[in-house]
């Protein structure tokens, strides 16, 4: 690589799928999504240290449901 190229570290392999289609993510978006979810998950009860793999599934409900924020889930 020439002097004009900057080498950056890749820490995560991140994919985003929406309705069965894999969306293209550049390096910055892959790292951003991974760092946000990784940092968030480390603060939750029941986790110890940095996770090796995080899977998130989000499904829109057909109809919104009322929940009590103090007792949910």
C-alpha positions as CSV (number, residue, x, y, z in Angstrom):
1,X,0.0,0.0,0.0
2,X,1.2,3.5,-0.7
3,X,1.7,6.2,1.8
4,X,-1.8,7.6,1.2
5,X,-3.4,4.5,2.5
6,X,-4.2,4.2,6.2
7,X,-4.5,0.7,7.7
8,X,-7.4,0.3,10.1
9,X,-8.2,-2.7,12.3
10,X,-11.2,-4.9,11.7
11,X,-12.6,-6.3,15.0
12,X,-16.0,-7.7,13.9
13,X,-17.7,-9.5,11.0
14,X,-21.1,-7.9,11.0
15,X,-24.1,-8.6,8.7
16,X,-27.5,-6.9,8.6
17,X,-30.4,-8.8,7.1
18,X,-33.8,-7.1,6.5
19,X,-36.8,-9.2,5.3
20,X,-34.5,-11.9,4.1
21,X,-32.1,-9.7,2.2
22,X,-28.6,-9.1,3.3
23,X,-27.8,-5.3,3.2
24,X,-24.3,-4.2,2.2
25,X,-22.4,-2.6,5.1
26,X,-19.1,-0.8,4.7
27,X,-16.4,-1.2,7.3
28,X,-17.4,1.8,9.4
29,X,-21.1,0.6,9.6
30,X,-20.0,-3.0,10.5
31,X,-17.8,-1.7,13.3
32,X,-20.4,0.8,14.6
33,X,-23.2,-1.7,14.8
34,X,-21.0,-4.3,16.4
35,X,-19.6,-1.9,19.0
36,X,-23.0,-0.5,20.0
37,X,-24.5,-4.0,20.4
38,X,-21.4,-5.4,22.1
39,X,-21.2,-2.5,24.6
40,X,-24.9,-2.7,25.3
41,X,-24.9,-6.4,25.9
42,X,-21.9,-6.2,28.3
43,X,-24.0,-4.0,30.7
44,X,-26.9,-6.5,31.0
45,X,-27.4,-8.8,33.9
46,X,-26.4,-12.4,33.2
47,X,-23.5,-11.6,31.0
48,X,-19.9,-12.0,31.9
49,X,-17.3,-10.1,29.9
50,X,-17.3,-9.4,26.2
51,X,-19.5,-11.8,24.2
52,X,-18.1,-13.7,21.2
53,X,-21.3,-13.8,19.2
54,X,-24.5,-11.7,19.4
55,X,-27.7,-12.5,17.5
56,X,-30.6,-10.1,17.4
57,X,-34.0,-10.7,15.8
58,X,-36.6,-8.0,15.6
59,X,-40.1,-8.7,14.4
60,X,-42.8,-6.1,13.9
61,X,-46.0,-7.0,15.7
62,X,-49.2,-7.1,13.7
63,X,-50.8,-5.0,16.4
64,X,-49.1,-2.9,19.1
65,X,-49.4,-4.4,22.6
66,X,-49.7,-2.6,25.9
67,X,-47.1,-3.5,28.5
68,X,-46.3,-2.3,32.0
69,X,-42.8,-1.0,31.8
70,X,-42.2,-1.8,35.5
71,X,-43.0,-5.5,35.2
72,X,-42.1,-6.3,31.6
73,X,-41.0,-8.9,30.6
